[in-house]
C-alpha cells in the first residue's frame, strides 16, 4: 500500500516536467528583447518625461556614459558631469567625450 502513493506522485511529477518543457519551448518563441535593451529604453523614456534623477541612476548602472552625462547636465550637475567625462577619458578616450569638454 505504501508504494501506491509514490506511483501517483511520480506520475504528477512527470506531467509537471512535460508541461514545463512545453512552456519552455514557448518561451524561446516569444522573441523577448534583452534586459539591457529594455532598461535603456526605460531610462530614455524617463528622461523624456523629465524624470532625470531616475534616468541618471539607470544610465549610470548600465554604463551608458553619453546619456548619463547629458542627464547630469540637465540636472545642473555640471561639475559631476565633468568628473565623469574626465574619468571616461582616462579609461577609454572617445571623440564624444572630448566634445563634452568643449
C-alpha positions as CSV (number, residue, x, y, z in Angstrom):
1,X,0.0,0.0,0.0
2,X,2.8,2.4,0.7
3,X,4.2,2.1,-2.8
4,X,0.9,3.2,-4.5
5,X,1.3,6.8,-3.3
6,X,4.8,7.0,-4.8
7,X,3.5,5.9,-8.2
8,X,0.8,8.7,-8.2
9,X,3.3,11.3,-7.0
10,X,5.7,10.1,-9.7
11,X,3.1,10.5,-12.4
12,X,2.3,14.0,-11.2
13,X,6.0,14.9,-11.3
14,X,6.4,13.6,-14.9
15,X,3.3,15.5,-16.0
16,X,4.7,18.7,-14.4
17,X,8.0,18.1,-16.2
18,X,6.2,17.7,-19.5
19,X,4.3,20.9,-19.0
20,X,7.4,22.7,-18.1
21,X,9.2,21.6,-21.2
22,X,6.2,22.7,-23.3
23,X,6.2,26.1,-21.7
24,X,10.0,26.4,-22.2
25,X,9.5,25.9,-25.9
26,X,7.0,28.8,-25.9
27,X,9.5,31.0,-24.0
28,X,12.1,30.7,-26.8
29,X,9.4,31.6,-29.4
30,X,8.4,34.8,-27.5
31,X,11.3,36.8,-29.0
32,X,11.9,38.9,-25.9
33,X,14.4,41.7,-26.0
34,X,17.5,41.5,-23.8
35,X,17.1,43.1,-20.3
36,X,19.7,45.8,-21.1
37,X,17.8,46.9,-24.2
38,X,14.6,47.2,-22.2
39,X,16.4,49.0,-19.4
40,X,18.0,51.6,-21.7
41,X,14.6,52.2,-23.4
42,X,13.0,52.7,-19.9
43,X,15.8,55.1,-18.9
44,X,15.4,57.1,-22.1
45,X,11.6,57.3,-21.6
46,X,12.1,58.5,-18.0
47,X,14.5,61.2,-19.3
48,X,11.9,62.2,-22.0
49,X,9.3,62.6,-19.2
50,X,11.6,64.9,-17.2
51,X,12.5,62.3,-14.6
52,X,16.2,63.0,-14.9
53,X,17.3,61.7,-11.4
54,X,15.8,58.2,-12.0
55,X,17.1,58.2,-15.6
56,X,20.6,59.2,-14.5
57,X,20.8,56.3,-12.0
58,X,19.7,53.8,-14.7
59,X,22.2,55.2,-17.2
60,X,25.0,55.0,-14.7
61,X,24.2,51.4,-13.8
62,X,24.0,50.4,-17.4
63,X,27.2,52.4,-18.2
64,X,25.6,54.4,-20.9
65,X,28.0,57.3,-20.4
66,X,26.8,59.7,-23.1
67,X,23.3,59.6,-21.8
68,X,24.4,59.7,-18.2
69,X,26.5,62.9,-18.9
70,X,23.7,64.6,-20.8
71,X,21.3,63.8,-17.9
72,X,23.7,65.2,-15.3
73,X,23.9,68.4,-17.4
74,X,20.1,68.5,-17.5
75,X,20.1,68.2,-13.7
76,X,22.5,71.1,-13.4
77,X,25.3,68.9,-12.1
78,X,28.0,70.2,-14.4
79,X,30.9,69.5,-12.1
80,X,29.8,65.9,-11.6
81,X,29.4,65.6,-15.4
82,X,32.9,66.9,-16.0
83,X,34.3,64.5,-13.4
84,X,32.6,61.6,-15.2
85,X,33.9,62.8,-18.6
86,X,37.4,63.0,-17.3
87,X,37.2,59.6,-15.8
88,X,36.0,58.2,-19.1
89,X,38.8,60.0,-21.0
90,X,41.3,58.3,-18.6
91,X,39.7,54.9,-19.1
92,X,38.7,55.0,-22.8
93,X,39.0,58.3,-24.7
94,X,36.4,58.8,-27.4
95,X,35.8,61.9,-29.6
96,X,32.4,62.3,-28.0
97,X,34.0,62.6,-24.5
98,X,36.4,65.3,-25.8
99,X,33.5,67.2,-27.3
100,X,31.8,67.3,-23.9
101,X,34.7,69.3,-22.6
102,X,34.3,71.8,-25.3
